[in-house]
Amino acid sequence: MQTHETTARPLVLLDVDGVINDLGALYGRSRPWYVHEVPSNGYVLHIPEYMQALITDLVATADVWWCTTWRDRANDELAEFLAINRLPVVDDGSQSRNVGWKPAAAHAIAKAALDTGREVFWIEDFYGSHPTTAMPHGVVFIDTATDPDGAVLTEDMLPARLQLAVGSTSSV
């Protein structure tokens, strides 16, 4: 019996706040890593020192789309700080700051990727409330809100498929 392993690049839907922007650091909690304070669009992002390498590796491994209330503004100072090119943006056309628009706006993008045999990962601070019924079957939800001291993405949260084969990017 042959097993089929996909070689197509996975699709990653990537949030900012609670994923790249360390909410624990934002709320003044002590962190075991250095946190950069990066001004962007009138806000200050709290980005762990390892995040640039982690996101750079993620972009090298997958097709990454911003799926954030920052929308295209994530391509401003944040993308520049992370040393990545502009990424496509999931957007519903509204200016809503509520996260409820995300599943409907991301559904067609995720479905198209799944229909061609690609894996789809959504990295978000879901706080245990994954939008499974609003998304096509097969989307893998990576919940960064697992630390009571604040949500942030760490390398160990990523499945091996999303990590580069050589070297570790974070020292957490």
C-alpha positions as CSV (number, residue, x, y, z in Angstrom):
1,M,0.0,0.0,0.0
2,Q,1.4,3.4,-1.0
3,T,1.0,6.4,1.2
4,H,0.4,9.8,-0.3
5,E,2.4,12.7,1.2
6,T,1.8,16.2,0.0
7,T,4.7,18.2,-1.3
8,A,2.7,21.4,-1.9
9,R,3.5,24.2,0.4
10,P,1.0,24.5,3.2
11,L,-1.2,27.5,3.7
12,V,-0.9,29.4,7.0
13,L,-3.4,32.0,8.2
14,L,-1.4,34.1,10.6
15,D,-2.8,36.5,13.3
16,V,-0.7,39.3,14.9
17,D,-2.0,40.1,18.4
18,G,-1.5,37.1,20.7
19,V,0.7,35.4,18.1
20,I,3.5,37.7,17.1
21,N,2.6,40.5,19.5
22,D,3.3,39.0,22.9
23,L,0.3,39.8,25.0
24,G,2.0,38.7,28.2
25,A,4.8,41.3,27.6
26,L,2.2,43.9,26.6
27,Y,0.5,43.4,30.0
28,G,3.9,43.8,31.8
29,R,4.5,40.1,32.6
30,S,8.1,38.9,33.0
31,R,9.3,36.9,30.0
32,P,12.3,34.5,29.6
33,W,13.2,36.3,26.4
34,Y,14.0,39.8,25.3
35,V,11.0,41.7,23.9
36,H,11.4,44.4,21.2
37,E,9.0,47.3,21.4
38,V,8.1,48.1,17.8
39,P,5.9,51.1,17.0
40,S,3.4,50.5,14.2
41,N,0.3,52.5,13.2
42,G,0.0,54.3,16.5
43,Y,0.5,51.2,18.6
44,V,3.5,49.5,20.2
45,L,4.0,45.8,19.4
46,H,5.8,43.6,21.9
47,I,7.8,41.1,19.8
48,P,9.9,38.4,21.3
49,E,13.6,38.3,20.2
50,Y,13.1,34.9,18.5
51,M,10.0,35.9,16.5
52,Q,11.9,37.3,13.4
53,A,13.7,34.0,12.8
54,L,10.5,32.0,13.5
55,I,8.3,34.0,11.1
56,T,11.1,34.1,8.5
57,D,11.3,30.3,8.6
58,L,7.5,30.0,8.5
59,V,7.4,32.2,5.3
60,A,10.2,30.0,3.8
61,T,8.2,26.9,4.6
62,A,4.6,27.9,3.8
63,D,2.4,30.3,1.9
64,V,1.5,32.7,4.7
65,W,-1.5,35.1,4.7
66,W,-2.2,37.7,7.3
67,C,-5.5,36.9,9.1
68,T,-5.6,39.7,11.6
69,T,-7.6,42.8,12.5
70,W,-4.4,44.7,11.5
71,R,-5.3,43.7,8.0
72,D,-2.9,45.2,5.4
73,R,-1.3,47.4,8.2
74,A,0.5,44.2,9.2
75,N,2.6,44.8,6.0
76,D,3.9,48.1,7.4
77,E,6.4,48.3,10.2
78,L,5.7,44.8,11.5
79,A,6.6,43.1,8.2
80,E,9.7,45.3,7.9
81,F,10.8,44.4,11.5
82,L,10.2,40.7,10.8
83,A,12.3,41.1,7.6
84,I,9.7,39.5,5.4
85,N,8.1,40.7,2.1
86,R,4.5,41.9,2.0
87,L,2.1,39.0,2.6
88,P,-1.4,38.6,1.1
89,V,-4.2,39.7,3.5
90,V,-7.5,38.0,4.4
91,D,-10.0,40.8,4.5
92,D,-13.8,41.1,4.4
93,G,-13.8,44.7,3.3
94,S,-15.1,46.0,6.6
95,Q,-13.1,47.9,9.2
96,S,-14.4,45.8,12.1
97,R,-12.0,45.4,15.0
98,N,-14.1,42.4,16.2
99,V,-12.5,39.0,15.2
100,G,-15.8,37.5,14.2
101,W,-15.3,38.4,10.5
102,K,-12.2,36.2,10.1
103,P,-13.8,32.7,9.5
104,A,-16.1,33.9,6.8
105,A,-13.4,35.9,5.1
106,A,-10.9,33.0,5.3
107,H,-13.2,30.2,4.4
108,A,-12.9,30.4,0.6
109,I,-9.1,30.7,0.8
110,A,-8.8,27.7,3.1
111,K,-11.2,25.6,1.0
112,A,-9.4,26.4,-2.2
113,A,-6.1,25.2,-0.7
114,L,-7.7,22.1,0.9
115,D,-9.3,21.2,-2.5
116,T,-5.9,21.1,-4.1
117,G,-4.5,18.8,-1.4
118,R,-2.7,21.4,0.6
119,E,-2.6,21.5,4.3
120,V,-4.1,24.6,6.0
121,F,-3.0,25.9,9.4
122,W,-4.6,28.8,11.2
123,I,-2.4,30.3,14.0
124,E,-4.4,32.5,16.3
125,D,-5.0,33.1,20.0
126,F,-8.3,31.2,20.0
127,Y,-8.5,30.8,23.8
128,G,-9.9,27.3,23.2
129,S,-12.7,28.5,21.0
130,H,-11.8,27.3,17.5
131,P,-14.2,28.2,14.7
132,T,-14.4,24.6,13.5
133,T,-18.0,24.8,12.2
134,A,-17.3,28.0,10.2
135,M,-14.2,26.7,8.4
136,P,-13.8,23.8,6.0
137,H,-13.1,20.4,7.4
138,G,-9.3,19.8,7.5
139,V,-8.1,23.2,8.8
140,V,-5.7,22.7,11.7
141,F,-6.0,25.3,14.4
142,I,-2.9,26.3,16.4
143,D,-4.0,28.0,19.5
144,T,-1.3,30.3,21.0
145,A,-3.4,31.2,24.0
146,T,-2.1,28.3,26.1
147,D,0.0,30.2,28.6
148,P,-1.9,31.9,31.5
149,D,0.7,34.6,31.4
150,G,-0.3,35.8,27.9
151,A,-0.6,34.5,24.4
152,V,2.3,34.3,22.0
153,L,3.6,31.9,19.3
154,T,6.5,29.7,20.2
155,E,8.3,27.2,17.9
156,D,7.1,24.2,19.9
157,M,3.5,25.0,19.0
158,L,4.2,24.4,15.3
159,P,3.9,21.0,13.8
160,A,7.1,19.6,12.3
161,R,5.7,20.3,8.8
162,L,6.0,24.0,9.4
163,Q,9.5,24.0,10.8
164,L,12.6,24.1,8.7
165,A,14.5,20.9,8.5
166,V,17.7,22.4,9.7
167,G,18.2,24.3,13.0
168,S,16.0,25.7,15.6
169,T,14.8,29.3,15.5
170,S,13.9,30.0,19.0
171,S,15.6,29.6,22.3
172,V,12.5,29.3,24.5
